[in-house]
């Protein structure tokens, strides 16, 4: 299935395209990785948001975020042990 940049997808369509569960879908929204809009109590996702999620550039952003969190945890642990 082709993802169209300006198309609006439901949460069910998005989960099917990305092959993810409901919990993963909600986690991606909560973490800000996937931008969704709530309309009448249901999520709507622009195609460009889905395309952004599967782009190669995202991998570097995720790695950077992980390393940032890791460094903060390391600093906190060092403060505790001092």
Buried (B, 14 or more C-beta within 10 A) or exposed (E): EEBEEEEEBEBEBBBEBBEBEEEEBBEBBEEEBBBBEEEEEEBBBBBBBBEBBEEEEEEEEEEEEEEEEEEEEEEEEEEEEE
